[in-house]
Amino acid sequence: MTPGEQLAAFLRHVAQTSDSPLALVVERAEGSTLHVAGGRQYLDLLAGIGVAALGHGNQRVLDAIAAQAARHLHVMVYGELVQETQVALAARLASLLPAGLGCVYFTNSGTEAVEGALKLARKATGRSWLMSFHGGFHGDTLGSVSVGGNPLYKTPFEPLLPNVTQIAFNDLSALQHIDERYAGVIVEPVQAEAGVVLPAPGYLAALRKRCTEVGALLIFDEVITGLGRTGTLFAFEQHEAVPDVLVLAKALGGGLPLGAFVASRKLLSCLAHDPALAHVTTFGGHPLSCAAGLAALEVILEEKLPGRAARVGNWLVDKLRRRLPPPAVVGIRHAGLLIGIEMQSPALASAFTAACRSEGLLLGWTLHDDKVVRLAPPLVISEAELDEASLRMERALARVLAPTKTARS
């Protein structure tokens, strides 16, 4: 198909998630660059919302995919046959996590992993109540929406799961609402869709303490923060708080669909009896995805990309604060290479992202705060590319503000 035919078929036959998709016709992607129809190039500052941690087309990941594809693809429903890449990735993850997080249940995506974690909390504790946080985002399946923190995305699908309550993030006094009714509490160590909201010092440790006191399982949703994005391999490593259940996805699959929820073997064993097959998936932990994920994880570790994310994130934010000044930009928050640029208004954020696209930058605003523009570039993006990106953003903002300046003069 020609690019025009692809676009027409996309709009006609592929279900749309908004009335105004970006609709770029992608021809290929390499490193931190997307090549689209017409010869245009875009510097990718979103990495597929954190998926392409190694950029596009990492050779070691491609080689691992090719090697596994030559052996076998799907052979049996999850958990019945021993598949080398699945076992190897689970064992490698366990080796990098505290002892209480030594058993992995693979899924196809982050929202599926959240669903599994919520079921695990209820079955393991025998309790029915779940708690989450205002501003949180955990996916788009029914259970994940139920514990999501924005009514805009919940109201159209009500009634949702019963026995779900929410409290304010970073409010220590609100933690007293967690009591013996609760099976689990799910939280993002950094609230990404809320606008890259970081936990206050000591907050996650206090949450951990409260969950322990009442016997509720603490679930950390590290779908976006996991595997180096925030400056450590897992975001919880920056806090005195180890979860009972860890949820991973996005970067986990090295560019292929893969999610996981990780807990102790004792906890996860409750899904194997009373009844047997209490939680199953056909394609979870697909051998191709696990091969890609294992290769990507080893590259992340060997190239020390978490530490680089911390260092380069600080360097980039310093440049952005100089080049995107107030009052148009209210503030910039970040954890490693997860960056939120808060604009004066949603209209300004929308105009700015559009102007950035015209400058050949791919970025976007967050779901739960449309004043905040998010950056989540590949962890391997060069400093030269980021410097160029910041210059383009500076030009884009100046162009957006130019009519205002003219009108005032």
PyMOL commands that set and color helices and strands:
alter all, ss='L'
color gray80, all
select helices_A, chain A and resi 3-13+47-50+59-71+84-95+110-125+142-146+151-153+155-157+172-177+203-214+235-238+250-253+265-272+287-302+305-323+346-358+383-408
alter helices_A, ss='H'
color red, helices_A
select strands_A, chain A and resi 26-30+33-36+41-44+103-107+129-133+164-167+182-187+217-221+245-248+259-263+329-335+338-343+361-362+364-365+372-375
alter strands_A, ss='S'
color yellow, strands_A
deselect
rebuild
show_as cartoon
